[in-house]
Amino acid sequence: MSRRQTLKTALVTAVGAALTACSRPPTPATASTSPPAGRWRMPDETHPHELTYMAWPTRRIWGADASGVRDDIAGIARAVARFEPVVLLADERDVKAAAKACGSGVEVLPIPVDDLWMRDTGPSFVLGPDGIAGVDLNFNGWGDKQAHAHDARVAREVLADEDIRRIKAPIVGEGGSIEVDGQGTLMATESSWVNDNRNPGKSRNDIERALKDLFGATAVIWVKGVKGQDITDYHIDALARFSEPGVVVMSTPDPEAPRDVWTAAYDQARGVLDRAVDARGERLEIVELPEPVDVGRRGADFLASYVNYYVVNGGVVLPRFGDARADRDAVAVVRDLYPGRQVVQVSVDTLGEGGGGVHCATQQLPKER
């Protein structure tokens, strides 16, 4: 019985019951090097989830900040577990501590990791006539910027554990560098794809063809992004998200913010999206989600983006930054974008210092339907 079958049974028989960590060795996932064109499609995030994957940060990466970032991850895991099961990967020596911090609604799976960014290291799941598959984007530490011996294997380990078909992508990238509407439209930043630290010798057209084949897209909207200023080379999921087909919510700088590479990237992206059409040939509606202003003294890498939220079954998990007015306004905007879903805010102070947020730390396994 696979983990998904086990979770289905557990939910039917005892909703909210504790899930038991499984220590069996993974079996090899069925792999293919590339999918037949048009066979698979990536559903949008509002598609029902079987569960959410997360990962436990290690001290070898986070050092003195490990306690703080672990508090953030545990807070996110507990928030997500209110809506759907959570499976958290952790080094074997960290399993007990992670389970204690996250509570009984979170299953801790002993799979070695380097870091917590499951959106980037985990598989990006796609659906097709044969069920479900996971795209392994060949994580390389965001262009060899960070040690990733374990994280490079996370996608294949997860797929082997679930006995889900693995699709090895012909390109290198991360899950946070794509955003889909589930209806054939994909958004991406050139800076994190058309980059020699991931895809040397490949043109934007080469990469676009691969993205279309991998994720079932018929239209790709490219924005320029920013190279070399953050570890991800500017992922799309901190800038712009689809709340539904035809509606894009953008992380919007304060009008009084000083001009820099980030405001310039926003302006360029806004211009592109104002003119863009989706896979249906329709113009996009742009919804602004203002960034916080009063976040205290933060490092240069601090990610103050409410757009890096995560949609769960029946809810949305949204960052809280401590700017009371901005936090309150963000909840109101997101409630309007996702009517009928409960919006839960969580603090991500240390996580934000590491350049990421709620969405970066999570990866959904969609239900097959």
N, C-alpha and C positions, 0 to 999 in steps of 0.2 A: 504493500500500500504506500503510495507516494505521500509526501508531506501535505500536498493540497487535499488529497482524499482524507487524510487524517484530520486536517483542520475542518473540512466540511462535516465530517462525522461529529467532531467535538462541538461545533456550533449548533448542530441539530439537537444533540443530546444534552448539552450543558453549556448554554451561552454564558460567557464570562469565566468559564473554568480555566484553571492554570494549564498552560501547555508545557509539555515535557521536552527538554532539550534532547536532541538525537545525536548520538556520537558514532553512528555507523559510518564506515569509510565510504566516500562518494564513489559511484560507479561512473564510467566514462559517458558523457553525453553524446548522443548522436550528432555528428558535425557535418556541415556542408560549407563549402567555401563561398558560395554566393547563391541567393535565392532566384528562382525563376521570376522574370519580370512580371509584376502585377499580382503575384501570388499572395503576398503578405501585406498587411496594413497595420500601422500603429494606431490604436484607439486613443482618443483624447483622454485627459485625466479624469473627466467626470464619468467615464465608463466604469461600471461597478468593479471593485477590486476584490480579489481573493484574499490578499494580505499586502502588507507593506514590509519591504526589506530595509534594514538600517545596519550600521556597523559601529563598533565601539572604538573610540580613539585610543591610540597607544601612547605610552610615555616616551617611547623612542622618537616619536614625531613631535609631540606637544610639550614634552619636558615639564617645566614648572607650571604651565597652563593646563596640564592634563586634568586636574581636579575640576577646574571651572568648566572646561569644555565637556567633560563627562556629565556634569550637572545639567548642562544645556541639552545634551543628547538624551539623557534620561527623561528630562521634561518633555521633549518632543515625542519620545516613544510612549510615555504615559498618555499624552494628549491624543496621539493617533490611536492607541489601544482602546480609547473610549468608543471608537467607531468601527474598528476592524482589527483583525489579528496583526501582530507585529512579530517578525522574525529578525533577530539582531545577531549579526556575525561578530565573533570576538575570538581573540587568541585564547587558547585553552586555559592559560593561567589567569585570564581575566573573566572567565565565565561566571564564577560565583559572585564576584563584585558587581558585574553588570546585571546579573539577575536580581540581586538585592536592590540595586539602585532603580531598576526599571519596573519591578513589581511583577505580579503573577500574570498579568495580561500580555507579557512579552516573553516569547520563547527565545532563548539564547542558544545559538548554534556554534559549536567550536570549529570555526574555519579561520585560519590565520589571515589577518589584515594588517596593512600598514597604517591606514587612516580611515576616516569616517565617511568619506564622500561617496556614498552608495549610488547616487544619481550618475556619477561618472564612471565608477569602477564596475558596477553591477550590469547585468544584461538589460537591454532595452527590449521589452517584450512586444511581439507582433502577433496578430491573429490571422488565420487563413482557413481554407477549406479543410485542412488536415488538423485543425486545432490551434495550438499555440507553439511559438518558437521564441527563442531569445537571441537577439543580435549582440554578438561580442564585438565591440568597437576597438579592441586591441589597445586597451589603456596603456599609455607609456609615460605616465607621470606628468601629463600636460606638457609634453615635449621635453621629457627627461629633466624636469625642474626639481623633482623630488624622488627619493627612493621609493620603489614600487614593486619589489620582487614578489610580495604577496598579493598586492592589489591587482597586478597584471593577470592574476589567475582567478580573481573573485568571480568574474562572469561565468567562467567554465565550471567552477566549483559549485556555484548556485544551481546552474542548469543540470549538472550531474546529480546533485542532491535531489532535485525535483524530477529527474529523468525527462527533461524537456529538451527538444531538439535545439542544438546550438548552430547558429549561422555565423560563421566567421566572416566579418566584413572585409572587403578589399581595400578599405581605407582605415585611417587611425583617427579617433576622436573620442568624445565623451557624451554621455546622455544629456548633460546640461547644456550642450551646444546645439540641441535641436528643440523645436517646439512645434507641435502639430495640432490641427483642429479636428482630426479624426475623419475628415471628409476630403482628404487629398492635398491639403495645403501644409507646407512646412516652412518655418522661419529659421534662419541661421545667421550667425555673424561670420563674415569672411575671415576675420582675424584669428578665429580659433579652428578653422578648417583649411583655408588656403594659406598654409604656413609650412615652411620647410622643417619645422620641428615636429610636425606630425606627418605630412604628406609631401615629401620632397619630390619635385618633378611632376606633380599632378596639378592640372589647371582647375579653375573653378568649374568648368564644364565637366571635367572628369569626375570631380567630387559630386557634382549635382546629379549626374547619371547614377552614381552609386547610391546616393541618398534616396532617389526616387525608387530604385529597385528594392532597397532594403526596407523602406518604410511605407511603400505604397503611395507615394506622393505623385501628383501630376503637376503641381505648381510649387516652385521654391522661391521664397522671397528672401533675398540677401540684403543685409545691412553691413556697413563697413566694419564696425567694431573698433577695437584698440589692441594693437600688438605690443607685447612686452611690458605692460604697465601693471598687470596682475598675473598671478600664477596660471589662470585659465586662458589668458589672452581674450578675455571678455566674453563670457557665455551669454547666450540669448535669454536664459531663464532668470537673469537678474535685471533684464531690460524690458522685455515684452512677452506677454503670454496671451494665448487664446482663452477667453472665458466661455466662448461658444463659437461655432462657425460664423465668421463675419465680424466678430467683436474682439478687438485687441486691447488689453489693458497695459499701459506703459508706466514704468517708473519715471516720475517727472521731477527734475531738479527744481529747487526753490528759485523763483525768478531773480532773487538777489544773490544767488550763488555766484562765486567768482568764475570767470571763464577759464576752463581747463580742458584737458583731453576728454573728460567724461561728459561735460556739457556739450562739447562739440560732437561727440559720438551720439548723444541723444538727439541733437538737432539734425544730424545727418539721417539717423534712423527714422525720426519723425517725418522728415521730408519724403523718404522712401515709402513709408507705410501710408502716408496721406494719399499717395498716388497709386498704390498697389491694388491689384485685384486678386481674389482668391481663386481656388480651383473651379469654382462655379462661375467665374467671370464677374463677381460682385465686388464693389468697393468695400473697404473695411471701415467700420466704425471704431474710432480711437477713444478710449476712456482713460483719463489721466488719474494716476494714483500718486499723489504728491509724496516726496521723500521727507523724512523727518529733518528738522532743523536743529533742535536742541538735544543732542545725543551725548553731551559732555566731551571729555577729552578722550579721543579715540585714536588708534593708530592709523597710518596712511592706508592700510588695507581693509579697514572696516567697511563691511557691506551693509549700508543702510537702505535696503530695498524691500518694501512691503510686497513687491511683485514676486519675490522669491517665497511665496506661500505654497502650500500643498493641499490639494483637494482630496478628501477622503470620502468614504461612504457616508453620506448624510451630513458632511461638515467640511470646513476649511480650517486648516491650522495656519495661523498668521503670525509673523514675527511681532514682538513688542520691543520698542527701542527706548522707552522712557520719556519721550516727548508726548506729554499727556494729550495735547490737542491733536497732534498728528496721528497718534495711536488711535484715538477715538474716531477721527475722520476716516482712517484706513478701514476700520471695522464697518463703518457705514457704507463706504464704497463697495467693499467686498460683499456685504450682505445684499446690496442691490444687484451685483453681478451674478450672485448665486442664490437666488430666492429659494427659501425652503431648507437651506443648509445652515447648521449652527456654526458660527464663527468663534473659534477658540484662539486666544492669543497666548504666546509663550515667549519668555525672555531668551535671547540668544546673544548675550553680551560677549562671551568669550568666543563663541562660534563666529560671530560677526568680525571679531578681531582677526580671525583666521581667513577672512575673505569669503565666507559662505553663509548660508542660511538654511531655513527649514527645507526648502525644495532640494537643495544640494545634498542634504543628508538622508533623503528618502528615495525609494524606488518602488513603484507599484507593480504587483503581479495582477494583471487584469483577469476577470472571470471569462471563461469561454462561454459564449452564448450566440 
